[in-house]
Amino acid sequence: MRNSFKQLAGKYKLLKQGWSPQQNLFYGFLTYIFVGFVLLSLPFMQKESASFLDHLFISTSAVSTTGLVTISIFDTYNFFGQFIIMTLIQLGGIGYLSFTTFMLLSTTRKMTFWHKKILSTEFTLPKTIKINDFLKSVILFTLIMETLGAILFFIAFKMDGMPTTEALWSSVFHSVSTFCTAGFSLYNDSFMGYIDNGFINAIISMLAICGSLGFIVITDFGMVIRNKAHKISFTTKIILYGFVTLLTIGTAFFYFAEPTIAQLEDSRFLAAFFQAMTAMTTVGFNTVDFGLFSQAMILICVFLMYVGASPSGTAGGIKITTLTAVFSIMKSRLRGNKQITFLGRVIPYERLYIATSAFIFYTLLIFIGTFLITITHVSELKDILFEVASALGTVGISRGITGDLTVFGKWVIIILMFIGRLGVLTFGLAIWSKTITEEEREVLKEDIAV
């Protein structure tokens, strides 16, 4: 029996080594989702029964750190089920193979070529940062921030009068969910009950921003602390400039142009900032009902969810760096420049090709997803577009239509959440990539009018 298991494990190992890095990530996250689905489907994980599709939806949403739900997490799952969901969020947040590779480095101090190849595919890094240093920063920073978040949440919940046992579990669960920008809450109204609680708003904002800014930024600053000669990478500068700019603009729009928030008076700025932050960091919590927002603010939300935050972080979206690259192409072409530049630096064409491909594919998926759901689900177009952008951006905020989606609509959202976590280009390469033959290389060059 033991020999048979070893032989099976050996064959599986050889099979994985034959896959491309993108295919390894595809099947790796798919395995996480399937195992989570099986565990959540067990009766002793539940307070009340739910359909298999709902369990699959929740497992996918947790691994993809999205936060969209078709059923109540608190009402459906007991402590053990909630713990499984939190574990799936953690695995999805830090990335496939990150923890196991960290343990490998902690024991043997060696990373296999197979591990390095997959991690380099999942986490896009500038050349100034090594994968070993980056991975250590990912695990250590995650543990530090989630522990700090749990302590602060516990203090805040106790100050609000919550019983100790409930406050302890709620603190740990929401700390993991927030830092991984998953948006899963044990409260059916998210954090709407804490709209004027500045302490809890600050905790969520701190954890979500730290997670969504990405581990590139954290690793960069960590290297500066250890080595004064190290310079902040161009990628980090773009992320910080872009994040502050978009968050400021988003907050201003919500503050001045959203009637629902304007009525809040004392907590107006706090609500405006939180809603802009939750859309951009893709943390998915809300303190105001998004179903009440005006059409103009729905469009702003969709844009913020579409962009997201940083690459190699916990946030979704096309990423600030991709938007910057596409904007730089447009600006340079309008000015007639031969080179594509931003902040006085030339952006390599290889990165520009990746950015434009991601931009086009991501936009196409939003269009296709919206179209498919409108076929079977009767709802306003703005609500469906909002739901699709939230799913693909792994955000988790909704205008209240998630639970009412048809079976087909739920499958569309499941697929979009999975693609959003995997990354649109990684998904495309995992599905369609192939080895190019010499005959295929010899193609005719032709001009095209643009």
C-alpha positions, -999 to +999 in steps of 0.1 A: +000+000+000+028+024+009+047+016-023+016+022-044+012+056-027+048+065-034+045+054-070+013+075-074+030+105-057+060+101-080+038+100-112+019+131-100+052+149-093+064+141-129+031+153-142+034+186-124+069+191-137+057+186-172+031+214-169+039+250-177+041+274-147+008+289-157-008+254-158+007+246-123-010+277-109-043+269-127-045+234-113-031+244-080-057+270-072-083+247-087-072+220-062-076+245-033-111+253-045-121+216-049-108+206-014-125+236+001-158+227-016-157+191-004-149+202+032-177+228+033-201+203+019-197+180+049-228+181+072-208+187+104-194+220+089-228+235+086-255+250+108-280+246+080-278+229+046-271+246+013-268+235-023-236+221-037-234+251-061-235+275-031-207+256-014-186+257-046-194+294-049-182+301-013-150+280-018-142+298-050-149+332-035-127+324-005-097+311-025-100+340-049-103+364-019-133+379-035-160+379-008-191+376-030-216+352-012-248+336-023-256+325+013-250+339+048-216+327+061-226+331+097-261+315+093-249+286+071-216+275+086-206+267+122-172+274+137-155+246+118-169+257+085-159+293+091-124+281+100-122+263+067-133+295+049-106+315+068-080+289+058-090+291+021-088+329+023-053+327+038-041+302+011-056+323-016-042+356-002-005+346+002-005+327-031+000+291-043+031+274-029+042+305-009+039+289+025+053+255+015+083+271-003+089+293+028+090+262+050+114+247+024+137+277+027+135+276+065+147+240+067+171+235+037+177+271+026+173+259-010+145+266-035+141+241-063+140+254-099+104+242-101+093+263-071+112+293-083+097+291-118+061+289-105+066+317-079+082+339-105+052+334-127+027+342-100+045+372-086+057+397-112+088+413-096+112+440-107+148+429-113+160+446-081+141+421-059+151+385-056+124+358-052+139+345-019+138+379-002+104+386-016+089+353-003+103+358+032+088+393+032+054+379+021+051+353+050+066+374+078+047+406+069+015+387+066+019+371+100+029+404+116+000+424+101-027+398+107-015+393+144-016+431+149-049+433+131-065+406+153-053+424+185-067+457+174-100+442+163-103+424+196-098+457+215-123+475+192-150+447+196-146+446+233-149+484+235-182+479+216-195+455+242-190+422+223-186+390+245-150+378+248-153+345+230-172+360+201-148+390+200-117+367+199-129+346+169-144+376+151-111+394+155-090+366+140-114+359+111-118+395+101-081+403+104-072+375+079-101+384+057-092+421+057-054+418+051-060+393+023-087+418+009-112+390+009-143+409+022-157+379+040-176+390+071-194+372+099-220+399+099-247+398+073-246+436+067-208+436+064-196+466+086-226+488+081-232+487+118-198+504+124-202+533+099-193+559+126-168+538+145-135+555+135-114+528+153-128+499+133-127+519+101-091+527+107-081+491+114-098+478+082-082+506+061-048+500+075-049+462+069-065+465+035-041+492+022-010+473+035-023+441+018-033+457-015-002+479-019+016+446-024+046+427-012+068+444-037+064+477-019+070+460+015+101+441+003+115+473-013+112+493+020+125+463+040+156+462+018+161+500+023+160+495+060+186+467+059+207+483+032+208+521+029+224+519-005+193+501-019+171+524-040+133+522-041+123+506-074+105+524-102+076+499-097+072+509-061+071+546-070+045+540-097+023+520-072+025+546-045+019+576-068-010+559-085-026+546-053-026+579-035-038+597-066-067+574-074-077+570-037-078+608-033-099+613-065-122+584-055-128+598-020-135+633-034-161+619-058-179+600-030-177+630-007-190+657-031-211+637-056-229+609-037-262+620-021-264+590+003-230+599+018-238+636+019-267+629+043-244+613+069-230+647+081-207+638+110-193+606+094-194+619+058-157+620+051-151+586+069-178+570+048-165+586+015-129+575+022-140+539+033-161+533+002-134+545-022-108+525-002-128+493-002-134+494-040-097+502-049-080+478-024-107+452-034-112+444+003-149+442-003-163+455+031-188+483+031-203+507+057-229+521+033-253+502+012-240+502-024-275+495-036-284+531-028-257+547-048-263+570-077-254+559-113-225+583-114-209+567-082-216+532-095-195+541-125-167+554-102-169+522-082-166+501-113-135+521-124-118+517-091-126+480-090-114+477-126-080+492-117-074+477-083-041+483-066-007+467-068+007+436-086+021+408-064-003+419-036-037+407-023-058+431-045-074+423-078-080+444-109-058+452-138-033+468-114-020+504-112+011+495-131-009+482-160-030+513-161+002+534-160+017+515-189-014+519-210-017+556-201+020+561-210+015+545-244-013+569-251+006+599-239+038+591-258+019+584-290-001+616-288+031+636-283+049+617-311+076+602-289+093+571-302+099+557-267+073+551-241+082+569-209+067+577-174+083+599-148+112+604-171+119+566-173+117+544-204+093+515-200+106+482-216+085+471-246+082+436-230+063+451-201+042+472-224+031+441-244+021+424-212+002+455-200-017+460-232-026+423-234-039+423-198-058+455-204-075+442-235-082+407-222-095+420-189-119+445-206-131+417-229-139+394-200-160+421-183-180+426-215-184+388-220-193+382-183-219+410-183-234+398-216-237+362-204-255+371-172-279+394-189-291+364-210-306+346-180-308+371-152-334+399-152-319+429-135-306+464-144-275+465-166-257+487-140-262+461-113-249+433-135-219+453-147-212+461-110-214+424-100-191+413-129-165+440-122-166+430-085-161+393-093-133+397-119-116+423-097-120+399-067-136+428-048-167+413-032-191+443-030-225+439-046-257+458-052-276+429-038-281+406-067-256+378-059-280+355-041-307+360-067-285+350-097-296+320-118-276+288-118-260+299-150-252+333-136-236+318-105-213+297-127-203+328-147-194+346-115-175+315-102-154+314-134-148+351-133-136+350-096-112+322-104-098+340-134-095+372-113-074+354-087-053+335-112-047+366-133-061+371-168-029+365-187-019+335-165-054+320-172-050+326-209-015+311-211-027+281-190-055+274-214-041+283-248-003+283-247+015+259-269+050+252-282+057+271-314+071+250-342+096+262-368+070+262-395+048+286-374+077+309-368+080+315-406+051+339-411+047+367-436+050+402-423+021+426-433+011+461-426-022+472-409-038+506-409-046+519-374 
